[in-house]
Amino acid sequence: MSTLLIKNAKNIITMDGQRNQYPGGSLYIEGQGIKAIGTELPYDTADRIIDARGHIVYPGLINTHHHLYQTFTRNIPLAQDCSLFDWLLTLYEIWRHLHPQDVYLSALVG
């Protein structure tokens, strides 16, 4: 079973009942499950180690849907003040030609 240690996070934000936070904390994962979370974990080795210094960690939060690529097309004149269907027809034609770099840059803008 693979293991992962995410350490030195600026903060680990849990969404548990108490909304616990762990500034400077670490997170130890075995397989698909979180085995430990806190500021002084007994684990110092893992198959993979990520230094999260300067980053905030939200365990279990998975972004499965976003529209950041749309920041590059939000001011297209043909897509202003039209019905949803016309808006989609106009913008789908543009979005289908996007390249990974376009999505990356528009996400930075977003």
C-alpha atoms as a printed R data frame, in Angstrom:
    type eleno elety resid chain resno       x      y       z
1   ATOM     1    CA   MET     A     1   0.000  0.000   0.000
2   ATOM     2    CA   SER     A     2   1.458  3.384  -0.985
3   ATOM     3    CA   THR     A     3   2.017  6.110   1.570
4   ATOM     4    CA   LEU     A     4   2.115  9.885   1.287
5   ATOM     5    CA   LEU     A     5   3.347 12.477   3.746
6   ATOM     6    CA   ILE     A     6   2.352 16.098   3.215
7   ATOM     7    CA   LYS     A     7   4.390 18.109   5.678
8   ATOM     8    CA   ASN     A     8   5.046 21.661   6.853
9   ATOM     9    CA   ALA     A     9   1.765 23.062   5.506
10  ATOM    10    CA   LYS     A    10   1.107 26.716   6.177
11  ATOM    11    CA   ASN     A    11  -2.204 25.406   7.464
12  ATOM    12    CA   ILE     A    12  -4.299 22.262   7.150
13  ATOM    13    CA   ILE     A    13  -7.990 23.120   7.145
14  ATOM    14    CA   THR     A    14 -10.350 20.284   8.023
15  ATOM    15    CA   MET     A    15 -14.050 20.361   7.516
16  ATOM    16    CA   ASP     A    16 -14.746 18.142  10.497
17  ATOM    17    CA   GLY     A    17 -17.397 18.975  13.075
18  ATOM    18    CA   GLN     A    18 -15.025 21.185  15.038
19  ATOM    19    CA   ARG     A    19 -13.460 22.816  11.948
20  ATOM    20    CA   ASN     A    20 -10.004 21.950  13.256
21  ATOM    21    CA   GLN     A    21  -6.976 23.654  11.750
22  ATOM    22    CA   TYR     A    22  -3.325 22.645  11.954
23  ATOM    23    CA   PRO     A    23  -0.936 25.543  11.236
24  ATOM    24    CA   GLY     A    24   2.456 24.072  10.373
25  ATOM    25    CA   GLY     A    25   0.829 20.659  10.264
26  ATOM    26    CA   SER     A    26   1.370 17.429   8.399
27  ATOM    27    CA   LEU     A    27  -0.881 14.805   6.905
28  ATOM    28    CA   TYR     A    28  -0.069 11.095   6.558
29  ATOM    29    CA   ILE     A    29  -1.982  8.977   4.057
30  ATOM    30    CA   GLU     A    30  -1.946  5.225   3.483
31  ATOM    31    CA   GLY     A    31  -3.602  4.075   0.299
32  ATOM    32    CA   GLN     A    32  -6.799  6.097  -0.012
33  ATOM    33    CA   GLY     A    33  -7.185  6.974   3.667
34  ATOM    34    CA   ILE     A    34  -5.885  9.685   5.951
35  ATOM    35    CA   LYS     A    35  -4.174  7.916   8.844
36  ATOM    36    CA   ALA     A    36  -2.915 10.914  10.809
37  ATOM    37    CA   ILE     A    37  -3.118 14.675  10.824
38  ATOM    38    CA   GLY     A    38  -1.432 17.099  13.176
39  ATOM    39    CA   THR     A    39   1.630 19.123  14.024
40  ATOM    40    CA   GLU     A    40   3.756 16.330  15.485
41  ATOM    41    CA   LEU     A    41   3.210 13.124  13.557
42  ATOM    42    CA   PRO     A    42   5.219  9.995  14.329
43  ATOM    43    CA   TYR     A    43   5.811  9.512  10.593
44  ATOM    44    CA   ASP     A    44   8.922 10.915   8.958
45  ATOM    45    CA   THR     A    45   9.083  8.652   5.935
46  ATOM    46    CA   ALA     A    46   6.651  7.744   3.186
47  ATOM    47    CA   ASP     A    47   6.754  6.505  -0.406
48  ATOM    48    CA   ARG     A    48   6.170 10.088  -1.455
49  ATOM    49    CA   ILE     A    49   6.799 13.254   0.558
50  ATOM    50    CA   ILE     A    50   5.449 16.676  -0.360
51  ATOM    51    CA   ASP     A    51   6.782 19.777   1.352
52  ATOM    52    CA   ALA     A    52   3.703 22.004   1.561
53  ATOM    53    CA   ARG     A    53   5.518 24.983   3.062
54  ATOM    54    CA   GLY     A    54   3.622 28.139   2.134
55  ATOM    55    CA   HIS     A    55   0.541 26.177   1.023
56  ATOM    56    CA   ILE     A    56  -2.858 25.534   2.549
57  ATOM    57    CA   VAL     A    57  -4.112 21.947   2.485
58  ATOM    58    CA   TYR     A    58  -7.797 20.970   2.419
59  ATOM    59    CA   PRO     A    59  -7.867 17.193   2.927
60  ATOM    60    CA   GLY     A    60 -10.542 15.524   0.861
61  ATOM    61    CA   LEU     A    61 -11.457 18.612  -1.175
62  ATOM    62    CA   ILE     A    62 -11.523 17.666  -4.844
63  ATOM    63    CA   ASN     A    63 -12.387 20.250  -7.460
64  ATOM    64    CA   THR     A    64 -14.316 18.312 -10.082
65  ATOM    65    CA   HIS     A    65 -15.933 21.226 -11.853
66  ATOM    66    CA   HIS     A    66 -14.852 24.751 -12.672
67  ATOM    67    CA   HIS     A    67 -15.176 27.370 -15.367
68  ATOM    68    CA   LEU     A    68 -11.856 29.169 -15.118
69  ATOM    69    CA   TYR     A    69 -11.193 28.791 -18.842
70  ATOM    70    CA   GLN     A    70 -14.202 31.037 -19.450
71  ATOM    71    CA   THR     A    71 -12.340 34.112 -18.189
72  ATOM    72    CA   PHE     A    72 -10.902 34.554 -21.684
73  ATOM    73    CA   THR     A    73 -14.328 34.585 -23.331
74  ATOM    74    CA   ARG     A    74 -16.520 36.500 -20.923
75  ATOM    75    CA   ASN     A    75 -16.482 39.714 -22.977
76  ATOM    76    CA   ILE     A    76 -17.178 38.308 -26.437
77  ATOM    77    CA   PRO     A    77 -19.687 40.759 -27.984
78  ATOM    78    CA   LEU     A    78 -21.699 37.988 -29.713
79  ATOM    79    CA   ALA     A    79 -22.263 36.284 -26.354
80  ATOM    80    CA   GLN     A    80 -23.564 39.375 -24.563
81  ATOM    81    CA   ASP     A    81 -27.267 39.819 -23.836
82  ATOM    82    CA   CYS     A    82 -28.388 36.623 -25.533
83  ATOM    83    CA   SER     A    83 -30.275 33.536 -24.433
84  ATOM    84    CA   LEU     A    84 -28.463 30.651 -22.794
85  ATOM    85    CA   PHE     A    85 -28.689 28.487 -25.900
86  ATOM    86    CA   ASP     A    86 -27.276 31.204 -28.165
87  ATOM    87    CA   TRP     A    87 -24.572 31.925 -25.592
88  ATOM    88    CA   LEU     A    88 -23.582 28.254 -25.549
89  ATOM    89    CA   LEU     A    89 -23.566 27.972 -29.343
90  ATOM    90    CA   THR     A    90 -21.327 31.021 -29.628
91  ATOM    91    CA   LEU     A    91 -18.849 30.033 -26.945
92  ATOM    92    CA   TYR     A    92 -18.712 26.273 -27.544
93  ATOM    93    CA   GLU     A    93 -17.320 27.017 -30.976
94  ATOM    94    CA   ILE     A    94 -14.472 28.954 -29.320
95  ATOM    95    CA   TRP     A    95 -13.919 26.602 -26.374
96  ATOM    96    CA   ARG     A    96 -13.539 23.529 -28.567
97  ATOM    97    CA   HIS     A    97 -10.362 25.064 -30.019
98  ATOM    98    CA   LEU     A    98  -8.702 25.805 -26.679
99  ATOM    99    CA   HIS     A    99  -5.274 24.338 -26.057
100 ATOM   100    CA   PRO     A   100  -3.840 23.362 -22.653
101 ATOM   101    CA   GLN     A   101  -1.806 26.599 -22.527
102 ATOM   102    CA   ASP     A   102  -5.014 28.626 -23.100
103 ATOM   103    CA   VAL     A   103  -6.723 26.882 -20.198
104 ATOM   104    CA   TYR     A   104  -3.661 27.353 -18.000
105 ATOM   105    CA   LEU     A   105  -3.415 31.078 -18.715
106 ATOM   106    CA   SER     A   106  -7.144 31.706 -18.294
107 ATOM   107    CA   ALA     A   107  -7.048 29.849 -14.955
108 ATOM   108    CA   LEU     A   108  -4.247 32.170 -13.820
109 ATOM   109    CA   VAL     A   109  -6.386 35.153 -14.797
110 ATOM   110    CA   GLY     A   110  -9.397 33.632 -13.021
